[in-house]
Amino acid sequence: MEHGYNADKDKVLARLSRIEGQVRGIARMVEDDTYCIDVLTQVSAATRALENVALLLLDDHLDHCVRNAAISGGPEADEKLREASQAIARLVRS
């Protein structure tokens, strides 16, 4: 089965690599006893970057998986809509 993010896979992986670098940088900041507010600023930036990846994945999921299930109809469509709704709820809570 092909996932919805397949077309954006390279973009997603590149963003995740940058975020990984950000997180390593935050760890270095803590190791170096960097001022709290500066560390928090970087944590906030990494959090926003992860949220942007989540939104990209959600958009791809809706455009591919949910759309295809809706066209097919039946229980699969109901399940994909339920999954999307739960994913949105998790994103809103975080």
HUNORZI-V535747 format. One record per helix or strand of 3 or more residues. SS is the DSSP state (~ for helix, > for strand). FROM is the first residue (numbers start at 1). TO is the last residue. If there is no record, write none. Layout:
SS:FROM:TO  SS:FROM:TO
This chain:
~:4:31  ~:36:72  ~:74:93
